[in-house]
Each structure stands twice: as structure tokens, then as C-alpha cells.
Amino acid sequence: MRGQSEALTAPLEIEDYGVQPMDDASPPKWHLAHTSWFFETFLLRPFLEGYEPYHPAYEHLFNSYYNGVGRPFPRPRRGHLSRPTVAEVMEYRRYVDEAMLRLLDATFTAELPEEARSEVIRRTTLGLHHEQQHQELLITDLKYNFGHNPLAPVYSAPVSGLTAAPDAEDGGLDFTSYAGGLVEIGVDPQAEAHAFHFDNESPAHPVYIAPYSLANRVVTCAEYLAFMADGGYRTPSLWLSDGWAWVNEAGIEAPLYWTRREDEWWEYRLAGAAPVDDRLPVTHVSAYEADAFARWAGYRLPTEAEWEAAATAAPVTGNFADSGRFHPAMAGTKDSPQQLFGDVWEWTASAYGPYPGYTAPVGTIGEYNGKFMANQLVLKGGSCATPADHIRPSYRNFFYPPDRWQFTGIRLAKDDH
């Protein structure tokens, strides 16, 4: 897991490591350091006897938002740090990895007390999943940097299979009906065989859902272009009030990374700039855009519970970061719901909040998810930048409605009467 983070930075030049293109996106160097800071702060300091921190200032420099640890270095200024150098950050990673191996040796040879051993295993597992989250952020933050560079730099070469053959046709938009009723969503942490999950995914609880239908695939660029051509960005009745204000204040007229070249729309991909492909999923749209499109199309966005109830029985397969494409791929022509996992994070209409009975973990590590449960929306399913073994039906991603630098997309839903 630790090696994968460094493998993702292998295509970069040294100049790429320190760039912070916006407040919400961090430089690659920071991601590499922060994920090491996590292990140092929550495992090595409290559990490894005699551990000496690599540098006394790193606790401040690479703290993301854990106020219980101390005052974090301001997020918008992460790109101001020319030092430590990339070489020093890589050495920091090696230093932490070697210390973690010593700690795990002590854990599995029973040198630690039993209570400490179980906590080390729990926090190490959390730290590895935390690193996977930052692997995805590393890709999306880098895309924001490259995607706003007039040179349209190439991060990775195009991978075959991104699109189907030139004569391939979309199977058309269809809907799958679900009976609804009383369903259970979330994860039961007491279940005997439950896999890892973040605290915000539990506890499992019943939710009543009215009969509904989900689209068999996510919305394509062709469908979104039709929305744009029909004046979607100029029709206030399609937009939530905050969304209409956002569109006008920011001058939004297309998804992020789309630019007009004469009479054709182009988009930036991590393989370079290319004409917008009608058949591919539209991505990098905000919740406001997703909601406006759904309203224009005569449908709505699914709720979190509707999405999860439909996805629970589906295989967790799709176009993930492991493919090396780093861009959504065309759907097949199957009748059942496709692209539930991978390709694009799917906006839901559900606010991100605590499940009934939720309690944040005790201590500073409890700041991981709970304190963000306000003013954000839930997204489901993962994307083409998500590691394949990181996602599951219960996974809850969350972003603010205007956010769109992640690979975000749209799946339509409707009520069944």
C-alpha cells in the first residue's frame, strides 16, 4: 500500500511535487508526507517504545485537520513549502516504514500488552485505508494542476479500452425498478464477518424506501451536451437557488476541464487534451449541475438509501484506478444497472449526516469523519481514480455541492407509482 503511493508519483517531474493549484487540492509532496504523519502520530508516538519523531516540526506541517493533535499548518499554504525537499519527504517515508515494521513485529510477537496490540492492528488498518484515500486525492489534485496548465501535460499515456470501437453504440438509457420497502443500509460493526469500514458507515439501520427506479448507467457526455444546447446553464427554473447563484457568480457554462475550441468542446484528461467523446460518462460536475440536469431530463437524483439498496446485490467491479485509465469508460449494453462502481462518484440527494445511533470514535482519531457531518452531500460508488479494493456499497464519500474536481457524475432516478 505504501509503495503504491510512490508508484503514482513516478511519472512526475520534480517541479510537479510542490504545486498547490487551489485551496482544496494539495501538492503530491504533501500527500506523501501526510500519510506518513498519520502513522507517526497515531501509531509510532503512542505505541513504539523509544520512538523519536523524524523532525519536530513535521507534526505541525503535515497535520491535516486534527485539532486535538495541535494547530495544523494552514491548508491553503501547503504549496508554499519548498522545504522539506522531495528527497527528504521520501526519507521520512522510509523512516516511518522501518519504525512501523518494528512496531508490527512487537505487535505480532506479543511484546505489547493485549489491549495495545488490538489497537495497533485497528489503527494500522485505518492508516492503510486512509492512504488509499490520499492516493485518489493525489490523482485528482494533480489533474487540477495539469488541467489548468495551458500545456495540458500528460500524466499517463492513453490506455486501450477507454472507449469502445468507433462503431460501438450506447445501449440507450433504461431504468431498473426496485420494490423498495424496509431495507437495511450501513454496516453492523458487531457482525461476525464484517470487513473494514469507516466509522461513518455504521451502524446498520432500517430505512423505508418507496418503489423507485434507477437508470441502467450514468449520464453520458452526449446527454449532457443536449442539456447545454437546450440552454441548461441559462434556465433559472432548473436550478436550486444556491446553484443558480453559483453558476452566475462563477460564470459556469460547462463541466470542469471542458473548453471550447471553435465549434467543438474539448476536455482535459490525464492522458492529455481530447475532443469530448459523446459516449463516455460526463464527469467533473457539481451537485448543482447534477440536480439541474436531472430536473431538465424529467428525473431526479437517487437518495443514498436507494443507491445502496440497489448496489448491495451487485458485484463490486468496474473501471477503477487499477486499470491505469484515470478516466471514465463507456458503459456496455447490458440491461441491468452498470457502472455502479468505478468510473464516476455518483451524487445523491442525501445530506451527509450521522446514521441513527452513530458515535464518533473516542479521542483525537474521532475527528476523522464525524466533525464534517454538515452542509455536504453523499456520493457513492467510487471512481476511475479509486483503488479497486477500497470501495464497497456502504462507502460514504462526501463533498460540498459546488465541488467538482473529483471524478463526479450523474445517475438518474425516478419514483415508481
C-alpha positions, 0 to 999 in steps of 0.5 A: 500500500505504501509503495503504491503511493510512490508508484503514482508519483513516478511519472512526475517531474520534480517541479510537479511535487510542490504545486498547490493549484487551489485551496482544496487540492494539495501538492503530491509532496504533501500527500506523501508526507501526510500519510506518513504523519498519520502513522507517526502520530497515531501509531509510532508516538503512542505505541513504539517504545523509544520512538523519536519523531523524524523532525519536530516540526513535521507534526505541525506541517503535515497535520491535516485537520486534527485539532486535538493533535495541535494547530495544523499548518494552514491548508491553503499554504501547503504549496508554499513549502519548498522545504522539506525537499522531495528527497527528504519527504521520501526519507521520512517515508522510509523512516516511518516504514522501518519504525512501523515494521518494528512496531508490527513485529512487537505487535505480532510477537506479543511484546505489547500488552493485549489491549495495545496490540488490538489497537495497533492492528485497528489503527494500522488498518485505518492508516492503510485505508486512509492512504488509499484515500490520499492516493485518489486525492493525489490523482485528482489534485494533480489533474487540477494542476495539469488541467489548468496548465495551458500545456495540458501535460500528460500524466499517463499515456492513453490506455486501450479500452477507454472507449469502445470501437468507433462503431460501438453504440450506447445501449440507450438509457433504461431504468431498473425498478426496485420494490423498495420497502424496509431495507437495511443500509450501513454496516453492523460493526458487531457482525461476525464477518464484517470487513473494514469500514469507516466509522461513518458507515455504521451502524446498520439501520432500517430505512423505508424506501418507496418503489423507485427506479434507477437508470441502467448507467450514468449520464453520458457526455452526449446527454449532457451536451443536449442539456447545454444546447437546450440552454441548461446553464441559462434556465433559472427554473432548473436550478436550486437557488444556491446553484443558480447563484453559483453558476452566475457568480462563477460564470459556469457554462460547462463541466470542469476541464471542458473548453471550447475550441471553435465549434467543438468542446474539448476536455482535459484528461490525464492522458492529455487534451481530447475532443469530448467523446459523446459516449463516455460518462460526463464527469467533473460536475457539481451537485448543482449541475447534477440536480439541474440536469436531472430536473431538465431530463424529467428525473431526479437524483437517487437518495443514498438509501436507494443507491445502496439498496440497489448496489448491495446485490451487485458485484463490486467491479468496474473501471477503477484506478487499477486499470491505469485509465484515470478516466471514465469508460463507456458503459456496455449494453447490458440491461441491468444497472452498470457502472455502479462502481468505478468510473464516476462518484455518483451524487445523491440527494442525501445530506451527509449526516450521522446514521441513527445511533452513530458515535464518533470514535473516542479521542483525537482519531474521532475527528476523522469523519464525524466533525464534517457531518454538515452542509455536504452531500453523499456520493457513492460508488467510487471512481476511475481514480479509486483503488479497486479494493477500497470501495464497497456499497456502504462507502460514504464519500462526501463533498460540498455541492459546488465541488467538482474536481473529483471524478463526479457524475450523474445517475438518474432516478425516478419514483415508481407509482 
